[in-house]
């Protein structure tokens, strides 16, 4: 199966030897704005009240801190305590 892949690179601040860069490769099919996920600007508390507890929480990374919460149908990215993006998960 031939899949298009996209490489995402994020500059997350400066470490001791220079900029800290994180690169992730994801399927292009996963990069779809979630229609069912939380809207930008919602707080972590509002997301948890409306959507329940995530199936997995990741610790914040970088400066500003970016936190990721995973749900069954979407993934939510927060900057500090506010949603900056929600992404639909690939359907099986």
Order of alpha helices (4+ residues) and beta strands (2+ residues): beta-beta-beta-alpha-beta-beta-beta-beta
